[in-house]
Amino acid sequence: MHHDTDRDLLPEGLGDRLPAQAAAAGRVRRAMTDAFASHGYARVETPTIEFEKSMASRMVGVKPRRMFRLVDPISLRTLSLRSDITVQIGRIAATSLAARPRPLRLCYCGQVLTIKGDGLDPTRERLQLGAELIGNDSVAAAAEIVALAIEALEAAGATGISIDFTLPDLVDTLAAEALPLPPSQIEAVRRELDAKDAGGLVDAGGQAYLPLLYAIGPFEDAIARLAAFDAGGALASRIAALREIAGRIGGRARVTLDPSERHGFEYQSWLGFTIYAAGVQGALGRGGTYRILGEAAEGEVATGFSLYPDRLIDLLSETTDEGASLFLPWGHDTETAARLRAIGWRTVAALSPEDDALTLGCSHQLTGAEAVPL
Ligand SMILES: N[C@@H](Cc1c[nH]c[nH+]1)C(=O)O
């Protein structure tokens, strides 16, 4: 007899959401998208798969090797599964909505896929929600975007939120003049800084960059150390901007600084941030300023963030129960049941006289016209 041994398996890094998790995911999606909409961000929906070229070349730094790829039997061109909806928003902003007035506020919600998980996390499919403010990468834009990311996470039920700021183009900015580096060394210095490896940094010729490894931690102290290091003032406008954005967060999140962190920031420019919440392992989201390549040679600036709330959904599905439900016995009055649903009851109808309210997980039972607790 033929045995289908892998019939019941899912590929590594992919999984289902069972009812409690799917319910939590629904609540999180709704809370976040409502927060985006309430601040004037219009929802757009993009295909899950499109030409690889359009996804890989919209922003400088996008790494196509993380994307699932296949050949389209119809166009015979290479397609990619989306791994980041932000690049698709960039395409829309540069094409269909190019003529709309700026700033343009767009938001999105969908599943994204990568060939490999991120670091130790094997997950290959994730829920991504975010908001992009196109046409502006000022301090005001960054402050709005950071505040919206916090608000969306709070609305979804996250607590103990913290934000870690970084300066993604830090090494390029310093290497240009203040701390010159030959182009061939820039990548190595960036890598060692990201790995926080002082020895490696010196070996890579980045001795002068060592103090950056000490400008890390709680925001006020770290930014003061970064400012002290920035004697020539190459970073002065960035430091002032960070101070202003951090000031506007007030007490809503704990703020830290890690100026040379590059992990996960493929295309962000002067500002990047990572967002965390209490009880949730790993980052919940990321954002920053960037440039969308389009018709104009210099492209268009933008600021935005993406949230990946899967771990938060797991946490919430463990701590919130499914709520009340009302058993409708065999032969019940359907109009009464409809009235109760209209005022918010979830009903579970018997399919035979033998069906039992408790076995079906109900908290109440319809008796006459009354919902009686069990
Ligand atoms: N899409 C980016 C985050 C981002 C959105 N906008 C700007 N940056 C990411 O997921 O890493």
PDBQT file of the ligand as one rigid body, heavy atoms in Angstrom, charges set to zero:
ROOT
HETATM    1  N1  LIG A 401       9.559  47.508   5.371  1.00  0.00    +0.000 N 
HETATM    2  C1  LIG A 401      10.688  47.677   6.255  1.00  0.00    +0.000 C 
HETATM    3  C2  LIG A 401      10.422  48.707   7.312  1.00  0.00    +0.000 C 
HETATM    4  C3  LIG A 401      10.085  50.036   6.730  1.00  0.00    +0.000 A 
HETATM    5  C4  LIG A 401       8.873  50.493   6.327  1.00  0.00    +0.000 A 
HETATM    6  N2  LIG A 401       9.080  51.728   5.848  1.00  0.00    +0.000 N 
HETATM    7  C5  LIG A 401      10.364  52.032   5.956  1.00  0.00    +0.000 A 
HETATM    8  N3  LIG A 401      10.991  51.016   6.473  1.00  0.00    +0.000 N 
HETATM    9  C6  LIG A 401      10.989  46.339   6.924  1.00  0.00    +0.000 C 
HETATM   10  O1  LIG A 401      10.092  45.546   7.053  1.00  0.00    +0.000 OA
HETATM   11  O2  LIG A 401      12.077  46.103   7.358  1.00  0.00    +0.000 OA
ENDROOT
TORSDOF 0
